[in-house]
Amino acid sequence: MAMIQRPKGTADMLPAQAYKWHTIEKLASETAEQYGFREIRVPAFEETGLFLRSVGETTDVVQKEMYTVTATGDSEFTLRPEGTAGVMRAVIENGLLNEAFPQKVYYLINCFRHENVQKGRLREFHQFGCEMVGSADAKADADVISMAKSFMDRIGLRDIELNINSIGCPTCRAKYQQALRDYFGARRDELCDTCKERLEKNPMRLLDCKSPICKEIGKNAPLIIDYLCDECSDHFEKLKKYLGLMGIDFVVNPKIVRGLDYYTRTVFEFISKDIGAQGTVCGGGRYDGLIEELSGKAVPALGFAMGIERLILTMEAQNCDFMEEKTCDLYIASMGDEAVDKSMELAMKLRDEGFFVEYDLMGRGIKPQMKYAGKIGAKFVLVIGSSELETGCAKLKNMASGEQADIKLDDSFVDNFSNALMAEMFKDIDGEMAALLGKE
Ligand code: HAM
């Protein structure tokens, strides 16, 4: 029988990997909350029109990468290729624009893009993102960037380069678009078909075309930074000043334009050199026109999103520490029906107190039960048979040291087990303390 396999460009996250994801998710929400961001959850699919109006009709994401679905008699929907559009739709629809500014939200989501699959480029991937609504001040840009940086520091990443640029506002962009039309127009015949079309509609999109020829031609294209109006220049200068004040290193990279249409003014990327060609672990910027485009109300906003798979790849490449996986505190091995009953009773008591406990569910003999306890990395094993039930006392085995101690199975059991576990967990620290005190 042919086995059905997972779709190309998707991944199964198995239990053995879960602790890596938990590390990211826990530190992401902790960092975001410290900066005043609160979690938002929105649907994984939206009306297709939302992405056309926000991400932009001439972007690769919309033209080539959307998973669009229809159900009989229903509208056309698209699996979200990114988070900002849906989150802004929710902010507007739920009246958050009437609340105190800045509104700050973060999210941990999956996204879908029909891309050419390669290392760090998937068709279903995950993002940690944040959005701040209401502030036009460059301090907000610096604050959002500092949050991204602080999170990456916390997960232990090193050598991540922050690239910043300004892509101006509609005023300064009009002149720039013309400069691009003149430049690329001179070599129109060499451009890919998509870019020929983009030349009229949205020439800035030529700058992030993935076709090798367009990329080559684009190398000497005019730079937006040379066309900024006074206000946009001033905003960018302030951002650089604030980043300096905050001690955040950056390089100005005038080639960053980002692949989504909604950006205005500040754009930025954090890039790792340790994971190959797809090294952008975080991308973001300001999108002061998007809320107006979607709601008619002019409200500035900005944010970023990081690819969780790329973060994990970088952490692995840099040997960063992940949160430790939880392991079983106690495995109760039992022989005979009455002993099984007792093991269930003891397990429930310990679980009620927060301990991680397992017992035999397979009807195995003692030897295979011990083997299983070893495999799951149980810290202690308790063995109960008929004689233990008779005497009310059993052996508690410390699996790391091999030591065994008697433990009563009466009401003192939970406290005594807790003491044994604490002694095991803190033995290294106790040893270090003793060594330190000895030296003094
Ligand atoms: P983006 O640059 O398209 O921006 O994606 C953000 C991050 O998601 C990228 O830097 C990368 O780490 C990850 N990513 C993107 N595509 C893939 C893929 N195919 N496979 C694996 N990882 C990927 C946005 O999505 C904007 N919504 C960010 C933003 C939020 N701007 C303002 N607010």
Boltz pocket constraint, residues with backbone or C-beta under 6 A from the ligand:
constraints:
  - pocket:
      binder: B
      contacts: [[A, 81], [A, 82], [A, 83], [A, 84], [A, 85], [A, 113], [A, 115], [A, 120], [A, 121], [A, 122], [A, 123], [A, 124], [A, 125], [A, 126], [A, 127], [A, 129], [A, 130], [A, 131], [A, 259], [A, 260], [A, 280], [A, 281], [A, 282], [A, 283], [A, 284], [A, 285], [A, 286], [A, 302], [A, 303], [A, 304], [A, 305], [A, 306], [A, 307], [A, 308], [A, 309], [A, 310]]
      max_distance: 6.0
